[in-house]
Amino acid sequence: MQTISLPDLQSSLPKLAQTVLEGEWLVIPFGGKKMVLHLADDETASPMREQGYFEDCLDDESIALDNLAAAQSPQTMVP
């Protein structure tokens, strides 16, 4: 896994794109977070699901119970 700054990425994009195409993972620190670039083949990529796929997973009573439990959970702020 290779880490590269955004300015360095901009100046050597073609070379780094080839590196990613060859299977290397690329980490780009940006705004206090890390972006990771990696190509996945069709077998490992997550399939896209059509809109409404999970619509029947929970009924209204289950959702109400989940919301009640969440409302009663301790609330803490994480920096």
N, CA, C and O atoms as a DFTB+ gen file, in Angstrom:
316 C
 N C O
     1  1       0.850      -1.167       0.000
     2  2       0.000       0.000       0.000
     3  2       0.897       1.230       0.000
     4  3       1.827       1.344       0.798
     5  1       0.604       2.122      -0.888
     6  2       1.418       3.326      -1.071
     7  2       0.627       4.540      -0.599
     8  3      -0.557       4.666      -0.908
     9  1       1.271       5.429       0.145
    10  2       0.645       6.673       0.579
    11  2       1.275       7.820      -0.184
    12  3       2.496       7.898      -0.317
    13  1       0.422       8.718      -0.690
    14  2       0.917       9.841      -1.485
    15  2       0.084      11.079      -1.177
    16  3      -1.125      10.976      -0.971
    17  1       0.714      12.235      -1.144
    18  2      -0.005      13.483      -0.880
    19  2      -0.770      13.907      -2.130
    20  3      -0.454      13.479      -3.240
    21  1      -1.769      14.746      -1.938
    22  2      -2.582      15.205      -3.057
    23  2      -1.755      15.979      -4.095
    24  3      -1.932      15.743      -5.290
    25  1      -0.852      16.899      -3.685
    26  2      -0.036      17.575      -4.708
    27  2       0.830      16.609      -5.520
    28  3       0.983      16.770      -6.731
    29  1       1.395      15.601      -4.841
    30  2       2.201      14.613      -5.559
    31  2       1.334      13.780      -6.503
    32  3       1.770      13.402      -7.590
    33  1       0.111      13.501      -6.078
    34  2      -0.821      12.750      -6.919
    35  2      -1.114      13.520      -8.205
    36  3      -1.128      12.947      -9.294
    37  1      -1.348      14.822      -8.065
    38  2      -1.676      15.635      -9.233
    39  2      -0.526      15.683     -10.235
    40  3      -0.751      15.734     -11.444
    41  1       0.690      15.668      -9.734
    42  2       1.826      15.787     -10.644
    43  2       2.217      14.463     -11.299
    44  3       2.943      14.458     -12.293
    45  1       1.748      13.348     -10.758
    46  2       2.151      12.057     -11.344
    47  2       0.960      11.125     -11.524
    48  3       1.087       9.918     -11.319
    49  1      -0.188      11.661     -11.901
    50  2      -1.416      10.884     -12.015
    51  2      -1.316       9.711     -12.992
    52  3      -1.736       8.612     -12.631
    53  1      -0.782       9.879     -14.212
    54  2      -0.736       8.726     -15.126
    55  2       0.027       7.533     -14.544
    56  3      -0.416       6.390     -14.660
    57  1       1.164       7.803     -13.924
    58  2       1.974       6.728     -13.338
    59  2       1.226       6.049     -12.192
    60  3       1.242       4.823     -12.080
    61  1       0.572       6.843     -11.341
    62  2      -0.147       6.271     -10.206
    63  2      -1.402       5.528     -10.655
    64  3      -1.772       4.523     -10.048
    65  1      -2.052       6.005     -11.698
    66  2      -3.210       5.287     -12.238
    67  2      -2.787       3.904     -12.714
    68  3      -3.503       2.926     -12.496
    69  1      -1.649       3.818     -13.351
    70  2      -1.140       2.514     -13.800
    71  2      -0.845       1.615     -12.610
    72  3      -1.105       0.413     -12.659
    73  1      -0.306       2.190     -11.544
    74  2      -0.019       1.426     -10.329
    75  2      -1.296       0.825      -9.755
    76  3      -1.309      -0.339      -9.354
    77  1      -2.370       1.613      -9.713
    78  2      -3.655       1.121      -9.205
    79  2      -4.204       0.044     -10.139
    80  3      -4.739      -0.963      -9.676
    81  1      -4.075       0.252     -11.458
    82  2      -4.537      -0.754     -12.409
    83  2      -3.808      -2.082     -12.235
    84  3      -4.363      -3.139     -12.537
    85  1      -2.577      -2.033     -11.754
    86  2      -1.796      -3.246     -11.530
    87  2      -2.120      -3.915     -10.200
    88  3      -1.531      -4.942      -9.863
    89  1      -3.055      -3.340      -9.440
    90  2      -3.505      -3.985      -8.211
    91  2      -3.023      -3.357      -6.921
    92  3      -3.407      -3.801      -5.839
    93  1      -2.197      -2.342      -7.011
    94  2      -1.686      -1.663      -5.808
    95  2      -2.790      -0.831      -5.164
    96  3      -3.634      -0.268      -5.861
    97  1      -2.786      -0.755      -3.860
    98  2      -3.690       0.126      -3.116
    99  2      -2.995       1.467      -2.962
   100  3      -1.787       1.514      -2.729
   101  1      -3.736       2.549      -3.088
   102  2      -3.177       3.888      -2.992
   103  2      -3.938       4.658      -1.918
   104  3      -5.162       4.767      -1.986
   105  1      -3.220       5.196      -0.919
   106  2      -3.819       5.961       0.173
   107  2      -3.476       7.427      -0.029
   108  3      -2.313       7.781      -0.222
   109  1      -4.510       8.289       0.018
   110  2      -4.316       9.722      -0.172
   111  2      -4.854      10.447       1.058
   112  3      -6.071      10.550       1.213
   113  1      -3.979      10.958       1.946
   114  2      -4.465      11.741       3.088
   115  2      -5.063      13.053       2.595
   116  3      -4.447      13.764       1.800
   117  1      -6.269      13.371       3.070
   118  2      -6.930      14.582       2.614
   119  2      -7.929      15.039       3.671
   120  3      -8.826      14.284       4.044
   121  1      -7.781      16.254       4.148
   122  2      -8.724      16.813       5.106
   123  2      -8.818      16.035       6.404
   124  3      -9.898      15.938       6.987
   125  1      -7.717      15.484       6.866
   126  2      -7.724      14.737       8.122
   127  2      -8.249      13.317       7.986
   128  3      -8.355      12.600       8.981
   129  1      -8.574      12.907       6.785
   130  2      -9.063      11.550       6.533
   131  2      -8.200      10.910       5.461
   132  3      -7.332      11.561       4.878
   133  1      -8.440       9.641       5.205
   134  2      -7.670       8.946       4.179
   135  2      -8.613       8.415       3.109
   136  3      -9.601       7.747       3.412
   137  1      -8.295       8.717       1.857
   138  2      -9.010       8.136       0.729
   139  2      -8.181       6.944       0.260
   140  3      -6.956       7.033       0.177
   141  1      -8.830       5.850      -0.041
   142  2      -8.133       4.662      -0.511
   143  2      -8.633       4.338      -1.916
   144  3      -9.836       4.218      -2.145
   145  1      -7.699       4.200      -2.848
   146  2      -8.032       3.832      -4.218
   147  2      -7.596       2.398      -4.449
   148  3      -6.453       2.026      -4.184
   149  1      -8.519       1.608      -4.944
   150  2      -8.215       0.212      -5.270
   151  2      -9.259      -0.264      -6.267
   152  3     -10.443       0.033      -6.110
   153  1      -8.844      -0.984      -7.269
   154  2      -9.781      -1.539      -8.237
   155  2     -10.164      -2.944      -7.807
   156  3      -9.317      -3.728      -7.381
   157  1     -11.441      -3.251      -7.922
   158  2     -11.922      -4.594      -7.611
   159  2     -12.510      -5.193      -8.880
   160  3     -13.132      -4.491      -9.677
   161  1     -12.308      -6.500      -9.063
   162  2     -12.916      -7.131     -10.229
   163  2     -14.396      -7.380      -9.952
   164  3     -14.861      -7.188      -8.829
   165  1     -15.118      -7.799     -10.952
   166  2     -16.559      -7.986     -10.828
   167  2     -16.935      -9.007      -9.770
   168  3     -18.020      -8.921      -9.194
   169  1     -16.070      -9.967      -9.504
   170  2     -16.382     -11.014      -8.532
   171  2     -16.306     -10.511      -7.091
   172  3     -17.003     -11.036      -6.223
   173  1     -15.468      -9.500      -6.819
   174  2     -15.321      -9.012      -5.451
   175  2     -16.069      -7.711      -5.207
   176  3     -16.214      -7.290      -4.059
   177  1     -16.544      -7.068      -6.267
   178  2     -17.261      -5.805      -6.109
   179  2     -18.672      -6.070      -5.576
   180  3     -19.269      -7.105      -5.870
   181  1     -19.189      -5.139      -4.802
   182  2     -20.543      -5.273      -4.270
   183  2     -21.551      -4.980      -5.374
   184  3     -21.413      -3.991      -6.094
   185  1     -22.560      -5.828      -5.510
   186  2     -23.555      -5.566      -6.553
   187  2     -24.457      -4.398      -6.177
   188  3     -24.724      -4.169      -4.998
   189  1     -24.918      -3.674      -7.161
   190  2     -25.870      -2.598      -6.928
   191  2     -27.263      -3.213      -6.807
   192  3     -27.625      -4.103      -7.577
   193  1     -28.028      -2.741      -5.850
   194  2     -29.392      -3.237      -5.669
   195  2     -30.371      -2.164      -6.120
   196  3     -30.128      -0.969      -5.952
   197  1     -31.472      -2.607      -6.691
   198  2     -32.456      -1.656      -7.185
   199  2     -33.134      -0.951      -6.018
   200  3     -33.144      -1.455      -4.895
   201  1     -33.697       0.216      -6.295
   202  2     -34.368       1.004      -5.273
   203  2     -35.510       0.185      -4.672
   204  3     -36.268      -0.460      -5.396
   205  1     -35.627       0.215      -3.335
   206  2     -36.682      -0.506      -2.641
   207  2     -36.323      -1.942      -2.297
   208  3     -37.179      -2.678      -1.807
   209  1     -35.078      -2.370      -2.538
   210  2     -34.651      -3.748      -2.287
   211  2     -34.884      -4.161      -0.836
   212  3     -35.302      -5.290      -0.576
   213  1     -34.618      -3.260       0.115
   214  2     -34.749      -3.581       1.530
   215  2     -36.098      -3.137       2.113
   216  3     -36.278      -3.154       3.330
   217  1     -37.026      -2.748       1.272
   218  2     -38.286      -2.164       1.721
   219  2     -39.073      -3.079       2.664
   220  3     -39.697      -2.591       3.606
   221  1     -39.056      -4.378       2.432
   222  2     -39.843      -5.312       3.232
   223  2     -39.051      -5.953       4.373
   224  3     -39.528      -6.914       4.977
   225  1     -37.866      -5.450       4.683
   226  2     -37.027      -6.073       5.713
   227  2     -37.573      -5.854       7.125
   228  3     -37.502      -6.762       7.954
   229  1     -38.104      -4.693       7.409
   230  2     -38.613      -4.380       8.740
   231  2     -40.038      -3.867       8.642
   232  3     -40.376      -3.105       7.737
   233  1     -40.870      -4.295       9.585
   234  2     -42.223      -3.752       9.628
   235  2     -42.239      -2.530      10.551
   236  3     -41.240      -2.232      11.206
   237  1     -43.355      -1.836      10.601
   238  2     -43.459      -0.597      11.392
   239  2     -43.203      -0.835      12.877
   240  3     -42.604       0.009      13.543
   241  1     -43.653      -1.984      13.407
   242  2     -43.447      -2.287      14.831
   243  2     -41.956      -2.475      15.136
   244  3     -41.471      -1.979      16.153
   245  1     -41.230      -3.177      14.276
   246  2     -39.789      -3.378      14.471
   247  2     -39.043      -2.051      14.423
   248  3     -38.136      -1.810      15.219
   249  1     -39.430      -1.202      13.493
   250  2     -38.786       0.107      13.381
   251  2     -39.045       0.932      14.635
   252  3     -38.133       1.584      15.143
   253  1     -40.282       0.910      15.144
   254  2     -40.617       1.662      16.353
   255  2     -39.822       1.159      17.549
   256  3     -39.350       1.960      18.355
   257  1     -39.666      -0.162      17.676
   258  2     -38.876      -0.724      18.788
   259  2     -37.405      -0.338      18.664
   260  3     -36.767      -0.003      19.662
   261  1     -36.862      -0.382      17.449
   262  2     -35.465       0.025      17.236
   263  2     -35.269       1.499      17.587
   264  3     -34.268       1.863      18.204
   265  1     -36.213       2.337      17.199
   266  2     -36.113       3.769      17.499
   267  2     -36.218       4.022      19.001
   268  3     -35.526       4.893      19.528
   269  1     -37.066       3.279      19.689
   270  2     -37.207       3.415      21.140
   271  2     -35.902       3.018      21.832
   272  3     -35.435       3.716      22.732
   273  1     -35.323       1.906      21.413
   274  2     -34.055       1.457      22.000
   275  2     -32.953       2.479      21.742
   276  3     -32.147       2.758      22.630
   277  1     -32.913       3.034      20.548
   278  2     -31.887       4.024      20.225
   279  2     -32.068       5.290      21.050
   280  3     -31.086       5.892      21.484
   281  1     -33.312       5.697      21.272
   282  2     -33.584       6.911      22.047
   283  2     -33.166       6.752      23.500
   284  3     -32.824       7.735      24.157
   285  1     -33.191       5.523      24.009
   286  2     -32.845       5.276      25.407
   287  2     -31.372       4.922      25.600
   288  3     -30.925       4.715      26.728
   289  1     -30.634       4.852      24.526
   290  2     -29.204       4.526      24.605
   291  2     -28.425       5.744      25.087
   292  3     -28.838       6.879      24.849
   293  1     -27.295       5.516      25.768
   294  2     -26.463       6.645      26.189
   295  2     -25.963       7.421      24.967
   296  3     -25.530       6.831      23.977
   297  1     -26.030       8.715      25.053
   298  2     -25.604       9.587      23.959
   299  2     -24.249      10.193      24.305
   300  3     -24.128      10.900      25.305
   301  1     -23.239       9.929      23.500
   302  2     -21.935      10.545      23.710
   303  2     -21.454      11.125      22.398
   304  3     -21.728      10.580      21.329
   305  1     -20.745      12.218      22.483
   306  2     -20.161      12.846      21.303
   307  2     -18.745      12.332      21.121
   308  3     -17.958      12.323      22.068
   309  1     -18.424      11.915      19.942
   310  2     -17.086      11.439      19.631
   311  2     -16.393      12.520      18.809
   312  3     -16.908      12.941      17.773
   313  1     -15.235      12.966      19.265
   314  2     -14.551      14.036      18.510
   315  2     -14.073      13.569      17.157
   316  3     -13.483      14.348      16.408
